[in-house]
Amino acid sequence: MYVRPFGYTRPASPLEACEHLRRDDGAKVLAGGQSLLPLVNLGLSTPSLLVDIQSLGDLHGLHLEGEQLVIGASTTHRMLERDAQVRRVAPLLAASVREVGNLRVRNRGTIGGSVAHADPAAELPMCLIVLEARYLVDNGARVRSVPAADFATGFLTTRLAPDELLTRIEVPAAGPDWGWGFQEVARRAGDFALVAAAAIARCEGTLVADLRIGLAGVAPRPVRCPTLEAAARGRSPEALPELAPLVDPDIAPSDDSFTPAHYRAHLARVLAIRAAQDAARRSLDVRAA
C-alpha cells in the first residue's frame, strides 16, 4: 500500500496548532493516533500535514471544577479508566471506557480523539451525550462551547471547523442518587460495538423519576431516546421492558457486511431496556443504603 508523503509538526501551543490547521486545509490533528493512523495506513485518509498535539500539556489531565468534571482533550482512555474522581462523579464513563479497544489502545487513544473522530459505534461519545457534556473548541481567536448531542453531524463528521481544535470536555457531575447502566454487544472483546446502550436514572420511591438513554451503532451518530425516556417516568424498573418498541423512532440502523439492520434494531431495544433497568436499580440501591 502506497502512502502519500506528508509533513509533520509539533506545535508549542493550541494557538500554533490552529494556525497550522488554518494555513493547510489538508492538515490533520494527531493526538493518540488510534483512529487517524489506521485510516492513513489504509489510504482512506491522505493528510498533507500531521499536527501533533500530544506534547501540549494544557490539553492533558482531568479535574473537578465546582459541579463538573473537566477532561482535557488529550487525556487518554487509560487515565479516565483509572481516575478515582471519575469513578465517583461519572461512574458511567469509568465503566464504559473499559470496553474501548484493548489496553494498548486505551494507553494511547485520547478522549478528544474519539470524540472528534465521531465513529457512530464508539462508546464514549454516546456516554457523553447521555451525561449532557459540552465540548470546548478553539480556533486561536475564540472559544465556543458545543453540546455533546449537537457535535456529531453524521458518519465521521462533526461541527468542528477546519481551523478549530477540541480542547476540553465538561461533564456535569451526576448527583449521588443517580444510577448508571451500560450494555454492549460486539463480535469480539475490544471490537467496536455492534450496538451499545448507556443510561443514567434517578428514582423517587420505587419509580423512575428521570431517565436518559443513549445508543451507538444504530444511526450515523450516537442518539438519545427521548420517546422512551419520557414514557419511563413514573414506572418501576420491572415495567420498562414493555416500552422497548419506543426506541424505534429514534434509530436508523443500516445493513453492513456483518450485521443486518433488523438485528441492530433488535439489539437496540434489548440493550436500551437493560441499561435503563440497571441504572434505575442502582439508583434504588443508593436510596436504600
Secondary structure by P-SEA (a helix, b strand, c coil): cccccbbbbbbccaaaaaaaaaacccbbbbccccccaaaaaacccccccccccccccccccccccccbbbbcccccaaaaacccccccccaaaaaaaaacccccccccccaaaaaaaccccccaaaaaaaabbbbbbbcccbbbbbbccccccccccccccccccccbbbbccccccccbbbbbccccccccccbbbbbccccccccccbbbbbbccccccccccaaaaaaaccccccccccccccccccbbbbbcccccaaaaaaaaaaaaaaaaaaaaaaaaaaaac
